[in-house]
Amino acid sequence: MLKEYLTSTEHIKIKNLNKTIEILSEESALIIIGVDTKKLSDKFGEYIISSHKNIKIFDMETIHKEYNIIKQIAREKDKSNYFYINLFRVENIEKIIKLLNYHRDSIFENELKLILLFDSESLKLLKQNAYDMFSRNSFSYQFTDHSYTPTIQIPNNKLDELISKYENTDNLSPKLKLEILFNIASEAQNISKLDLSMDYYQQAKNIAKEHSLIYEYSAIVGNIGNIYNSKGDLDLALKYLKEALEIHKEIGYTQGVTSGLGNIGSIYGSKGDLDLALKYLKEALEIDREIGYTQGVANQLGNIGVIYESKGDLDLALKYHKEALEIDREIGYTQGVASNLGNIGNIYESKGDLDLALKYLKEALEIDREIGYTQGVQVVWAI
């Protein structure tokens, strides 16, 4: 049902989301989902309800009349169910966020199980203004609709200020003009205004090319590739990312090389070309080891593990995830530790070893409860 909207990497997030729902079915829970389009929000509701028997849809009309959602649900007699609440672009979302944060402890005092769905901008507001909600049993997942580019424009003060600064400032040097254009494009990309972002990146790209600003040009081209990836145009994404990769190799920007190789490998994984994905990811791994970039080594090991899991080679997948887990523990990268524990647990479940699966998943759960585990755009944010 969701296949046409999400990448293969995001389908792994779906698997983790389903595991979270199952593991927390016997206790209070707060699970938060963020999506960027109305179509995806509707499809998520259909998917959640069809995939889990213990989900009850909460009446949206009630939400519009009275904003204290937690108090309303606490009145329900049967608390054995999850309550799924779609808050995608609900009016007065800021008031709802404030009330959710204020009554956060009631979720656990009343042993409630909630699944809340927000639009991406509201999820960002929730993260900024209701961070206390995530101090206990909570999980959050962000998904991007790859079936089409969002057309609804979300107000953003920072973006407006950057555009105003650019349009009202005269006599800018080429490098300063490029910098402002780049910042505008980056901010638009962050809030999924992909067409607007592309327009400003293209302007910045032309300036960089005209004035032979090679490093800046390569960074812009790489980001354009990432936008095409977000839009679901994987062939164009590869074209731009490969161009950026070649420049990074020419100018000796090793960090850019490994990042580019990893991104290209992940896209080949999304395209289903798993052998080519492994080729790029292993090349990135080798370079990260050579330059001593330990975090990069752990990241590539984890990504390779995901590919081997997709290939059905669960033993090799375990090998890579466990090696990544060991490194993340050594360097104290707790986010990576939690992620690898979850991946290992999922693999053991696929192998039929449910006791080991629960062991790893519960350990990941405990870590996620203790820390604010936040992963960036187009990856999981889990707490």
KOLBATOR-974636 format. One record per residue (C-alpha): residue number from 0; x, y, z; residue in one letter. Coordinates in nm, 2 decimals. Layout:
residues N
MARTOR  dotor       X       Y       Z  nuvex
MARTOR    NUM       X       Y       Z      a
...
END
This chain:
residues 383
MARTOR  dotor       X       Y       Z  nuvex
MARTOR      0    0.00    0.00    0.00      m
MARTOR      1    0.28    0.24    0.08      l
MARTOR      2    0.53    0.10   -0.17      k
MARTOR      3    0.49    0.37   -0.43      e
MARTOR      4    0.53    0.65   -0.17      y
MARTOR      5    0.84    0.54    0.02      l
MARTOR      6    1.20    0.44   -0.06      t
MARTOR      7    1.33    0.09    0.04      s
MARTOR      8    1.52    0.25    0.32      t
MARTOR      9    1.19    0.40    0.46      e
MARTOR     10    1.03    0.06    0.44      h
MARTOR     11    1.28   -0.05    0.70      i
MARTOR     12    1.15    0.24    0.91      k
MARTOR     13    0.80    0.10    0.86      i
MARTOR     14    0.92   -0.24    0.99      k
MARTOR     15    1.07   -0.07    1.30      n
MARTOR     16    0.75    0.13    1.35      l
MARTOR     17    0.55   -0.19    1.34      n
MARTOR     18    0.79   -0.36    1.59      k
MARTOR     19    0.75   -0.06    1.82      t
MARTOR     20    0.37   -0.09    1.81      i
MARTOR     21    0.39   -0.46    1.89      e
MARTOR     22    0.65   -0.43    2.17      i
MARTOR     23    0.46   -0.16    2.35      l
MARTOR     24    0.12   -0.32    2.32      s
MARTOR     25    0.12   -0.42    2.68      e
MARTOR     26    0.22   -0.08    2.83      e
MARTOR     27    0.16    0.30    2.79      s
MARTOR     28    0.31    0.44    2.47      a
MARTOR     29    0.35    0.76    2.27      l
MARTOR     30    0.43    0.70    1.90      i
MARTOR     31    0.47    1.00    1.67      i
MARTOR     32    0.47    1.00    1.29      i
MARTOR     33    0.55    1.29    1.07      g
MARTOR     34    0.47    1.30    0.69      v
MARTOR     35    0.49    1.58    0.43      d
MARTOR     36    0.18    1.54    0.22      t
MARTOR     37   -0.19    1.49    0.28      k
MARTOR     38   -0.19    1.19    0.04      k
MARTOR     39    0.07    1.01    0.25      l
MARTOR     40   -0.11    1.10    0.58      s
MARTOR     41   -0.42    0.93    0.45      d
MARTOR     42   -0.23    0.62    0.32      k
MARTOR     43   -0.05    0.59    0.66      f
MARTOR     44   -0.39    0.58    0.84      g
MARTOR     45   -0.51    0.30    0.61      e
MARTOR     46   -0.19    0.11    0.65      y
MARTOR     47   -0.18    0.14    1.03      i
MARTOR     48   -0.54    0.03    1.08      i
MARTOR     49   -0.51   -0.26    0.83      s
MARTOR     50   -0.17   -0.38    0.98      s
MARTOR     51   -0.27   -0.39    1.35      h
MARTOR     52   -0.59   -0.52    1.51      k
MARTOR     53   -0.56   -0.32    1.83      n
MARTOR     54   -0.58    0.03    1.67      i
MARTOR     55   -0.88    0.26    1.73      k
MARTOR     56   -0.93    0.58    1.53      i
MARTOR     57   -1.00    0.88    1.75      f
MARTOR     58   -1.29    1.11    1.63      d
MARTOR     59   -1.14    1.42    1.46      m
MARTOR     60   -1.46    1.62    1.51      e
MARTOR     61   -1.40    1.59    1.89      t
MARTOR     62   -1.05    1.73    1.84      i
MARTOR     63   -1.18    2.03    1.66      h
MARTOR     64   -1.43    2.10    1.94      k
MARTOR     65   -1.20    2.03    2.23      e
MARTOR     66   -0.83    2.04    2.21      y
MARTOR     67   -0.73    1.84    2.52      n
MARTOR     68   -0.69    1.51    2.34      i
MARTOR     69   -0.53    1.33    2.63      i
MARTOR     70   -0.81    1.41    2.87      k
MARTOR     71   -1.07    1.30    2.62      q
MARTOR     72   -0.90    0.96    2.55      i
MARTOR     73   -0.85    0.91    2.93      a
MARTOR     74   -1.23    0.90    2.96      r
MARTOR     75   -1.24    0.59    2.73      e
MARTOR     76   -1.33    0.28    2.92      k
MARTOR     77   -1.12    0.04    2.70      d
MARTOR     78   -0.76    0.14    2.72      k
MARTOR     79   -0.63   -0.19    2.57      s
MARTOR     80   -0.63   -0.03    2.23      n
MARTOR     81   -0.39    0.22    2.07      y
MARTOR     82   -0.56    0.54    1.97      f
MARTOR     83   -0.46    0.66    1.63      y
MARTOR     84   -0.50    1.04    1.58      i
MARTOR     85   -0.44    1.21    1.25      n
MARTOR     86   -0.34    1.57    1.32      l
MARTOR     87   -0.22    1.65    0.97      f
MARTOR     88   -0.26    2.02    0.93      r
MARTOR     89   -0.52    2.05    1.21      v
MARTOR     90   -0.62    2.40    1.29      e
MARTOR     91   -0.47    2.55    1.60      n
MARTOR     92   -0.19    2.29    1.61      i
MARTOR     93    0.02    2.51    1.83      e
MARTOR     94   -0.25    2.50    2.10      k
MARTOR     95   -0.27    2.12    2.07      i
MARTOR     96    0.10    2.09    2.10      i
MARTOR     97    0.10    2.31    2.42      k
MARTOR     98   -0.17    2.10    2.57      l
MARTOR     99    0.00    1.77    2.48      l
MARTOR    100    0.31    1.89    2.65      n
MARTOR    101    0.13    2.02    2.95      y
MARTOR    102   -0.06    1.69    3.00      h
MARTOR    103    0.23    1.46    2.89      r
MARTOR    104    0.25    1.28    3.23      d
MARTOR    105   -0.12    1.18    3.19      s
MARTOR    106   -0.03    0.95    2.91      i
MARTOR    107    0.16    0.73    3.14      f
MARTOR    108   -0.06    0.79    3.45      e
MARTOR    109   -0.36    0.67    3.26      n
MARTOR    110   -0.17    0.40    3.08      e
MARTOR    111   -0.27    0.53    2.74      l
MARTOR    112   -0.13    0.41    2.40      k
MARTOR    113   -0.13    0.69    2.14      l
MARTOR    114   -0.02    0.71    1.78      i
MARTOR    115   -0.02    1.07    1.66      l
MARTOR    116    0.04    1.17    1.30      l
MARTOR    117    0.16    1.53    1.22      f
MARTOR    118    0.27    1.72    0.91      d
MARTOR    119    0.64    1.77    0.89      s
MARTOR    120    0.63    2.14    1.00      e
MARTOR    121    0.41    2.06    1.30      s
MARTOR    122    0.65    1.78    1.40      l
MARTOR    123    0.93    2.03    1.40      k
MARTOR    124    0.72    2.26    1.62      l
MARTOR    125    0.65    1.97    1.85      l
MARTOR    126    1.02    1.89    1.88      k
MARTOR    127    1.11    2.25    1.95      q
MARTOR    128    0.82    2.34    2.19      n
MARTOR    129    0.72    2.02    2.35      a
MARTOR    130    1.06    1.84    2.40      y
MARTOR    131    0.95    1.73    2.75      d
MARTOR    132    0.71    1.49    2.59      m
MARTOR    133    1.01    1.29    2.48      f
MARTOR    134    1.16    1.25    2.82      s
MARTOR    135    0.98    0.91    2.86      r
MARTOR    136    0.84    0.63    2.66      n
MARTOR    137    0.81    0.79    2.31      s
MARTOR    138    0.91    0.72    1.95      f
MARTOR    139    0.90    0.94    1.65      s
MARTOR    140    0.94    0.86    1.28      y
MARTOR    141    0.96    1.10    0.98      q
MARTOR    142    0.86    0.99    0.63      f
MARTOR    143    0.88    1.18    0.30      t
MARTOR    144    0.63    1.13    0.01      d
MARTOR    145    0.84    1.03   -0.29      h
MARTOR    146    0.54    1.00   -0.52      s
MARTOR    147    0.52    1.37   -0.60      y
MARTOR    148    0.65    1.71   -0.49      t
MARTOR    149    0.45    1.88   -0.22      p
MARTOR    150    0.24    2.17   -0.35      t
MARTOR    151    0.12    2.31   -0.02      i
MARTOR    152    0.34    2.60    0.09      q
MARTOR    153    0.42    2.61    0.46      i
MARTOR    154    0.51    2.95    0.61      p
MARTOR    155    0.86    2.98    0.73      n
MARTOR    156    1.00    3.30    0.88      n
MARTOR    157    1.36    3.21    0.84      k
MARTOR    158    1.32    3.13    0.47      l
MARTOR    159    1.12    3.46    0.42      d
MARTOR    160    1.40    3.65    0.59      e
MARTOR    161    1.67    3.50    0.38      l
MARTOR    162    1.48    3.57    0.06      i
MARTOR    163    1.41    3.92    0.16      s
MARTOR    164    1.77    3.98    0.25      k
MARTOR    165    1.87    3.85   -0.10      y
MARTOR    166    1.62    4.06   -0.29      e
MARTOR    167    1.69    4.38   -0.10      n
MARTOR    168    2.07    4.38   -0.09      t
MARTOR    169    2.26    4.54   -0.37      d
MARTOR    170    2.62    4.51   -0.49      n
MARTOR    171    2.68    4.16   -0.35      l
MARTOR    172    3.01    3.99   -0.43      s
MARTOR    173    2.96    3.67   -0.63      p
MARTOR    174    3.08    3.46   -0.34      k
MARTOR    175    2.84    3.63   -0.09      l
MARTOR    176    2.55    3.61   -0.34      k
MARTOR    177    2.62    3.24   -0.38      l
MARTOR    178    2.63    3.19    0.00      e
MARTOR    179    2.29    3.36    0.05      i
MARTOR    180    2.14    3.16   -0.24      l
MARTOR    181    2.28    2.84   -0.10      f
MARTOR    182    2.13    2.92    0.25      n
MARTOR    183    1.79    2.99    0.09      i
MARTOR    184    1.80    2.66   -0.10      a
MARTOR    185    1.91    2.47    0.21      s
MARTOR    186    1.63    2.61    0.42      e
MARTOR    187    1.37    2.54    0.16      a
MARTOR    188    1.50    2.19    0.12      q
MARTOR    189    1.47    2.14    0.50      n
MARTOR    190    1.10    2.21    0.49      i
MARTOR    191    1.04    2.00    0.17      s
MARTOR    192    0.98    2.30   -0.06      k
MARTOR    193    1.18    2.11   -0.31      l
MARTOR    194    1.10    2.30   -0.63      d
MARTOR    195    1.18    2.63   -0.46      l
MARTOR    196    1.50    2.48   -0.32      s
MARTOR    197    1.60    2.36   -0.67      m
MARTOR    198    1.54    2.70   -0.82      d
MARTOR    199    1.78    2.87   -0.58      y
MARTOR    200    2.04    2.59   -0.60      y
MARTOR    201    2.04    2.63   -0.98      q
MARTOR    202    2.10    3.00   -0.94      q
MARTOR    203    2.39    2.93   -0.70      a
MARTOR    204    2.52    2.66   -0.93      k
MARTOR    205    2.54    2.91   -1.23      n
MARTOR    206    2.74    3.16   -1.02      i
MARTOR    207    2.98    2.89   -0.89      a
MARTOR    208    3.04    2.77   -1.24      k
MARTOR    209    3.08    3.12   -1.39      e
MARTOR    210    3.34    3.22   -1.12      h
MARTOR    211    3.52    2.88   -1.10      s
MARTOR    212    3.42    2.82   -0.74      l
MARTOR    213    3.48    2.45   -0.77      i
MARTOR    214    3.43    2.34   -0.41      y
MARTOR    215    3.10    2.53   -0.38      e
MARTOR    216    2.99    2.40   -0.72      y
MARTOR    217    3.04    2.04   -0.61      s
MARTOR    218    2.85    2.09   -0.29      a
MARTOR    219    2.56    2.25   -0.48      i
MARTOR    220    2.55    1.97   -0.74      v
MARTOR    221    2.55    1.71   -0.46      g
MARTOR    222    2.25    1.88   -0.29      n
MARTOR    223    2.07    1.89   -0.62      i
MARTOR    224    2.12    1.52   -0.64      g
MARTOR    225    1.98    1.48   -0.29      n
MARTOR    226    1.67    1.68   -0.40      i
MARTOR    227    1.61    1.45   -0.70      y
MARTOR    228    1.64    1.16   -0.46      n
MARTOR    229    1.37    1.31   -0.23      s
MARTOR    230    1.15    1.37   -0.54      k
MARTOR    231    1.19    1.00   -0.63      g
MARTOR    232    1.39    1.07   -0.95      d
MARTOR    233    1.67    0.83   -0.87      l
MARTOR    234    1.84    0.84   -1.22      d
MARTOR    235    1.88    1.22   -1.21      l
MARTOR    236    1.99    1.19   -0.84      a
MARTOR    237    2.26    0.96   -0.95      l
MARTOR    238    2.37    1.18   -1.24      k
MARTOR    239    2.43    1.48   -1.01      y
MARTOR    240    2.57    1.29   -0.72      l
MARTOR    241    2.82    1.12   -0.95      k
MARTOR    242    2.92    1.46   -1.09      e
MARTOR    243    2.98    1.59   -0.74      a
MARTOR    244    3.18    1.27   -0.66      l
MARTOR    245    3.41    1.32   -0.95      e
MARTOR    246    3.49    1.68   -0.85      i
MARTOR    247    3.55    1.58   -0.49      h
MARTOR    248    3.80    1.32   -0.62      k
MARTOR    249    3.97    1.58   -0.84      e
MARTOR    250    4.01    1.84   -0.56      i
MARTOR    251    4.11    1.58   -0.30      g
MARTOR    252    3.81    1.64   -0.08      y
MARTOR    253    3.81    1.30    0.08      t
MARTOR    254    3.52    1.35    0.32      q
MARTOR    255    3.30    1.45    0.02      g
MARTOR    256    3.42    1.14   -0.16      v
MARTOR    257    3.31    0.90    0.11      t
MARTOR    258    2.98    1.09    0.16      s
MARTOR    259    2.91    1.08   -0.21      g
MARTOR    260    3.00    0.71   -0.24      l
MARTOR    261    2.77    0.63    0.05      g
MARTOR    262    2.48    0.84   -0.09      n
MARTOR    263    2.52    0.67   -0.43      i
MARTOR    264    2.53    0.33   -0.27      g
MARTOR    265    2.21    0.40   -0.08      s
MARTOR    266    2.03    0.51   -0.40      i
MARTOR    267    2.14    0.19   -0.58      y
MARTOR    268    1.99    0.01   -0.28      g
MARTOR    269    1.66    0.19   -0.33      s
MARTOR    270    1.67    0.10   -0.70      k
MARTOR    271    1.71   -0.26   -0.61      g
MARTOR    272    2.06   -0.29   -0.76      d
MARTOR    273    2.20   -0.44   -0.44      l
MARTOR    274    2.54   -0.56   -0.58      d
MARTOR    275    2.62   -0.21   -0.71      l
MARTOR    276    2.50   -0.06   -0.38      a
MARTOR    277    2.75   -0.29   -0.20      l
MARTOR    278    3.03   -0.18   -0.44      k
MARTOR    279    2.99    0.19   -0.36      y
MARTOR    280    2.93    0.14    0.02      l
MARTOR    281    3.23   -0.09    0.05      k
MARTOR    282    3.45    0.17   -0.13      e
MARTOR    283    3.33    0.44    0.11      a
MARTOR    284    3.40    0.20    0.40      l
MARTOR    285    3.76    0.14    0.28      e
MARTOR    286    3.83    0.52    0.25      i
MARTOR    287    3.67    0.60    0.59      d
MARTOR    288    3.90    0.33    0.74      r
MARTOR    289    4.20    0.48    0.56      e
MARTOR    290    4.14    0.83    0.68      i
MARTOR    291    4.05    0.72    1.03      g
MARTOR    292    3.69    0.85    1.02      y
MARTOR    293    3.55    0.61    1.27      t
MARTOR    294    3.19    0.75    1.27      q
MARTOR    295    3.19    0.70    0.89      g
MARTOR    296    3.32    0.35    0.93      v
MARTOR    297    3.03    0.26    1.16      a
MARTOR    298    2.77    0.43    0.93      n
MARTOR    299    2.89    0.24    0.62      q
MARTOR    300    2.90   -0.09    0.81      l
MARTOR    301    2.54   -0.04    0.92      g
MARTOR    302    2.44    0.06    0.56      n
MARTOR    303    2.61   -0.25    0.42      i
MARTOR    304    2.43   -0.46    0.68      g
MARTOR    305    2.10   -0.32    0.56      v
MARTOR    306    2.18   -0.42    0.20      i
MARTOR    307    2.28   -0.77    0.30      y
MARTOR    308    1.95   -0.80    0.49      e
MARTOR    309    1.77   -0.70    0.17      s
MARTOR    310    1.97   -0.97   -0.02      k
MARTOR    311    1.85   -1.22    0.23      g
MARTOR    312    2.20   -1.29    0.37      d
MARTOR    313    2.10   -1.25    0.73      l
MARTOR    314    2.43   -1.39    0.87      d
MARTOR    315    2.64   -1.14    0.68      l
MARTOR    316    2.39   -0.86    0.78      a
MARTOR    317    2.44   -0.95    1.14      l
MARTOR    318    2.82   -0.95    1.11      k
MARTOR    319    2.82   -0.59    0.97      y
MARTOR    320    2.56   -0.46    1.22      h
MARTOR    321    2.74   -0.61    1.51      k
MARTOR    322    3.07   -0.46    1.40      e
MARTOR    323    2.90   -0.12    1.36      a
MARTOR    324    2.75   -0.17    1.70      l
MARTOR    325    3.09   -0.24    1.86      e
MARTOR    326    3.24    0.08    1.70      i
MARTOR    327    2.95    0.30    1.80      d
MARTOR    328    2.98    0.17    2.16      r
MARTOR    329    3.36    0.24    2.16      e
MARTOR    330    3.32    0.60    2.04      i
MARTOR    331    3.01    0.67    2.25      g
MARTOR    332    2.78    0.73    1.96      y
MARTOR    333    2.46    0.63    2.14      t
MARTOR    334    2.23    0.70    1.85      q
MARTOR    335    2.42    0.45    1.64      g
MARTOR    336    2.41    0.20    1.92      v
MARTOR    337    2.03    0.22    1.94      a
MARTOR    338    1.99    0.20    1.57      s
MARTOR    339    2.22   -0.11    1.53      n
MARTOR    340    2.05   -0.28    1.82      l
MARTOR    341    1.72   -0.24    1.65      g
MARTOR    342    1.85   -0.37    1.32      n
MARTOR    343    2.01   -0.67    1.49      i
MARTOR    344    1.68   -0.74    1.67      g
MARTOR    345    1.49   -0.73    1.35      n
MARTOR    346    1.73   -0.97    1.18      i
MARTOR    347    1.70   -1.22    1.47      y
MARTOR    348    1.33   -1.20    1.43      e
MARTOR    349    1.36   -1.28    1.06      s
MARTOR    350    1.58   -1.58    1.16      k
MARTOR    351    1.31   -1.70    1.39      g
MARTOR    352    1.51   -1.64    1.71      d
MARTOR    353    1.24   -1.44    1.89      l
MARTOR    354    1.41   -1.45    2.23      d
MARTOR    355    1.73   -1.29    2.10      l
MARTOR    356    1.52   -1.05    1.89      a
MARTOR    357    1.34   -0.93    2.20      l
MARTOR    358    1.67   -0.90    2.39      k
MARTOR    359    1.81   -0.66    2.13      y
MARTOR    360    1.49   -0.47    2.06      l
MARTOR    361    1.43   -0.41    2.43      k
MARTOR    362    1.79   -0.29    2.48      e
MARTOR    363    1.74   -0.05    2.20      a
MARTOR    364    1.41    0.06    2.36      l
MARTOR    365    1.58    0.13    2.69      e
MARTOR    366    1.85    0.35    2.53      i
MARTOR    367    1.59    0.53    2.32      d
MARTOR    368    1.40    0.61    2.64      r
MARTOR    369    1.70    0.74    2.82      e
MARTOR    370    1.83    0.97    2.55      i
MARTOR    371    1.68    1.20    2.29      g
MARTOR    372    1.77    0.99    1.99      y
MARTOR    373    1.73    1.22    1.68      t
MARTOR    374    1.83    1.12    1.33      q
MARTOR    375    1.83    1.40    1.05      g
MARTOR    376    1.62    1.48    0.70      v
MARTOR    377    1.52    1.18    0.54      q
MARTOR    378    1.63    0.96    0.82      v
MARTOR    379    1.46    0.83    1.14      v
MARTOR    380    1.41    1.06    1.44      w
MARTOR    381    1.35    0.81    1.73      a
MARTOR    382    1.34    0.89    2.10      i
END
